[in-house]
């Protein structure tokens, strides 16, 4: 069996690889990475590590060749056009390289009326896969809970959650839970269903006052809810020119488009995803 993972040295990709090692021999894992030196630890475990570039279709073909399962984690880019261009190369290379099944990372902000800057890409993914010759499965993630941990000191200082969400809720999943589900689906034929779309969330979505209450409980500091405007949020968090993308995501959230709750995680893993309070309590020190 050959399981190929691209984006294998990113935050989620690394955790997917580690989760897979609990289920299959390391020698079955084939990693496509931009910088092989970052995957030296994986190579030392017996995994195949090959340099590739999503924007160079020729570099993708030998990495994907004859993969039984190809786990595709998109690169980090801030606009849909770049990601769609990347995805077209991935689809073309996968078709030529005889990939038997592609498992693709999606996101819950994929609705046709979502103003999120990357919603066009995430909405394109299932339609493009349906038009391809590939067998495919999609796993849509909720918002990652992980960034709340390093963000918490700032929220303690501000004394407020400031997301411009109005009265709408956010749904979360931890990267570790997401990775475990990817690994389980990738290695379980009964779950790797052609055309199936899974949505990974915790059992509850949180309005901003509810989120503030959880953060208060975990941190021991009083945190309320005092939203800034979308324009203010974009300016405040424009490191790496991400401000517009982040603000556009919460614009979608304010429309109620980031509040999905699903039991698909339990379907895959046999138990619910770790709750937000439990995740934060485990990781906040």
Buried (B, 14 or more C-beta within 10 A) or exposed (E): EBBBBBBBBBBBBBBBBBBBBEBBEBEBBBBBBBEBEBBEEBBEEEBBBBBBBBEEBEBBBEBBBEBBBBBBBBBEBBBBEBBBBBBBBBBBBBBEBEBBBBBBBBBBBBBEEBBBBBBBBBBBBBEBBEEBEBBBBBBBBBBBBBEBBEEBEEBBEEEBBBBBBEEBBBBBBBBBBBBBBBBBBBBEEEBBBEEBBBBBBBBBBBBBEBBBBBBBEBBEEEBBBEBBEBEBBBEEBBEEEBBBBBBBBBBBBBBBBBBBBBEBBEEBBEEBBBBBBEBBBEBBE
